[in-house]
Amino acid sequence: MDRSSEREMATALVYDDRFLEHDTGLEHPECPERLAAITRGLQDGGLWDALRPLSFEPVDRALLERVHDPTYLKRIERNCAADVGFVDTPESPVCPSSGEVARLAAGGVVAAVDAVLNEEAANAFCAVRPPGHHAERDRSMGFCLLNNVAIAAEHLIADCGLERVAVVDFDVHHGNGTQHIFEDRGDVLYISLHQDPKTLFPGTGYAGESGRCKGLSFTINIPLAPGTDDSGYISAMDDIVLPRLDAFAPQFLLVSAGFDAARGDPLGNMNVTPQGFAAITSRLTDAADRHCHGRLVSMLEGGYNLTALAESAAQHVKTLCKRA
Ligand SMILES: [Zn+2]
């Protein structure tokens, strides 16, 4: 492909109104209004019409079972059908349609990966819920049912034949599920920036957790002190994240984009501004340009201050669009 046709490719968007049907109950922070805030933010920022909407289906069952234990998947289905109210832990509430919504969200992320890999889009943002990075292979955790980013990485490796996929996770919480699913493998590099686990859920993600067996040194945890601001995040990106990405030379970059490190988020204690998220994002798109023709798919994880979420996600997407 020549540079002129590359420039014509848009940033793709994964969004579906059905993502609003995952009902977490009264006053739960992981609420449908989060996606409404993001879509409003994209519209107010003049970005909505520039994005290429993708169509997608619920994720393939065989792919899902390569990431998640089949008995766990059945438990999700059973608890949704019986309207039990949650799966495994009350921190992961479900309504009768939540299982199907989660499968649709994961399918959207896979469709985004395929669109970017097939050069139908330059990169993509997936405004999905429920989020995924806390979901373990065999249980839900922290508002997460299916691990969307792990499913995308597994698809790239197992179905698309890639050998090196990097995941960068800047959600304020450590992505325990993603780490555990890949910690003994060398083909998926997992890098997480998050608030010091001594001070925040889920209590994992210490710097000493660095993978095991063939995956040793392919897990990079960067705990940051509460109160870390844009400059702290940018230093961590420049000093640790980018050198590790450059050494790994990924063939595809996946991003767990949580915006709960934003200033004013009720669940995190960080001070990242919307411009800070743009600065983080531009470093990631630069890395994707250096190593994999800009191939990057970003997906929503957390972010619970609706104003900060809308502004931060808009700056993130605006930065992705600059590369499209
Ligand atoms: Zn989070």
Boltz pocket constraint, residues with backbone or C-beta under 6 A from the ligand:
constraints:
  - pocket:
      binder: B
      contacts: [[A, 171], [A, 172], [A, 173], [A, 258], [A, 260], [A, 301], [A, 302], [A, 303]]
      max_distance: 6.0
